[in-house]
Amino acid sequence: MAILDFFSYSIENLRHRKLRSWLTMIGIFIGIAAVVALIGLGEGLRGAITGQFGFLGPDVLAVQASGLNFAGPPGQAVVNPLTKDLTEKIKSIPGVDIAVNRYIETGAFEFNDIQDIVFAWNVPENKERSKFEKMLNLKVSQGRLLKDGDKFKVVLGNSFTDEDRFGKPIQVGNNIIFEGKQFEVVGILEKKGSFIFDTAVIMNEDVLISEFKDDDSVNAIAIKVNDLKSIGNVKRNVEELLRKERGVKEGEEDFTVQSPESALESLDDVLFGVQLFISIIAFISLVVGGIGITNTMYTAVLERTKEIGIMKSIGARNSSIFTLFFMESGFLGFVGGLIGVAIGVALANLFAFAGRQALGSDLIKADVSLALVFGSLLFSVIVGLIAGTVPAYHASKKNPVDALRFAK
Amino acid sequence: MKETVIHLDNVWKTYKMGEFEVNALRGLNLEVKKGELLAIMGPSGSGKSTAVNMVGALDMPTRGKILLEGHDISKLSESDLAQIRGKKIGFIFQQFNLINTLTALENIALPMVFQNIVKEERLQRAKYLLEMVGLSDRMHHKPTELSGGQQQRVAIARALSNNPEVVLADEPTGNLDSKTGETVISFLQNLNRKEGKTIILVTHDANVAHHADRIEFLKDGAIVKSKKNMKGG
């Protein structure tokens, strides 16, 4: 008996018992839908967060003062902020390629008589400029990047070109007002998909300091190492330097030295924990679904005892009977899985949409990967097949004479 | 002398019913020649059905030998027996035993499915057989949409689908009125005469049995009388 014949015969039998087949499949597709929806949402969230912060390479370290940090840019409102002189000292640590002061300034932005609160950050000058631009992969879609001596000139993130933000798109050559000072727009960044770039006002470091800063504090220090292998050593040396400079003991640090990747990893751990928990619950529901399939298949074997006898009398081998019921059971799992995946994808997108509407954040996205889709399908087929093994074996072992005598 | 197709040699079949043992067959000896139309008669409980199950390789004897074309099949595996049933034997049952979820055409094609015959060939032969039993216009009907006589004709067509050596008909007219029964019997007779098929007919109806070349009378699991029908219907 060819596999295609088994297939069409199995489908025909399931169609014949529509209601029961559907009820059985509910057991599978609830579990699969839950897995797909929740893992898809988790992946979407992970992807979105990685997209926002993961633009820095693995060879970058960020130094921040810690302690009190209320809403606002990192490193602000801390008790003991970092200072510019630390950056100079860090530069002398072996293995450090560049160390850059990071200033982040929130302020009122005005264009076309419309105001909004935005944040500005700096680009370093001189020889560090090109390395920094390379590190962040800064590129313009219009105009040019900043150069030394650009006073009252800014480069804007791509979202400023949105028509509905300031009534009309901001273009190169337009003048804008930031915190009461007028700036000329010399460039618009390429769209990056990260708010750090897309919503930023970028200006030269000396302009940002002279116009908006009244002390030596910096929000953060970005360090790029020469060689990725030495990142551990550099991190230890920076920490030691900071402890000495800030007079704190090991274990009592009021600062953090972290690579963006390791920060993402700790977030990943949390997400993974949540997904694992969901998966365990879904697994339990699939086991219950599998038991449902076993039950249905046993009923089918009993109901079709005479049919089994007939098939054996006209030449069906035990293996044919086994395959027939086995495939039917696998098919229940497969169709259940298919519906589950479809519902799961729909639910994930629905939740993501509802989340975006409720929170007004683009961060909530659904990301259902092909691996998740095919993994779920494969798993539901396996559940179906395992659930059908014992009933199919019983069917195949039926004595043809007894089976033929069986009356419904 | 025609060659022997089936030979039951001192076949015993014992069923255990709790503590009791019931002998359905007690040393049954039966020879069926190629191209013969044989009737097995007997009252209910005489072991007719058990005998036909043995002949059809559906059941195995407790003792004794079953020779099909000279080969002892009483020691074969279930899988080999299934192959033999599929290729060499065609079954016709009193209850028709068609599969209700399949159409007439699909029912007839099913035994060929188990012999791995390609779909095109299966359908072609199934259509030919349907035509032969005069049911071409009922091809896509399910068994429940057919009359008893039509169902039995589909069952006859199914029994012939793998062109078997032997056709076993267990009370084929038992569920039919006498007129339809006659039609079915004449089909079987035609098969025997024109196609040269060996037919074993199990019946308790003397009117049916007298169409056979030979009648074997079974009682208490053994042949008690044989009768040759010279005119053969």
Interface residues (C-beta under 8 A of the other chain):
Chain A: M1 A2 D5 E12 N13 H16 K306 E307 G309 I310 M311 K312 S313 I314 G315 A316 R317 N318 S319 S320 P400 V401 L404
Chain B: N53 G56 L58 D59 E78 S79 A82 Q83 R85 G86 K87 F91 F93 N97 L98 I99 T101 L102 L110 P111 V113 F114 Q115 N116 K119 R158 N162
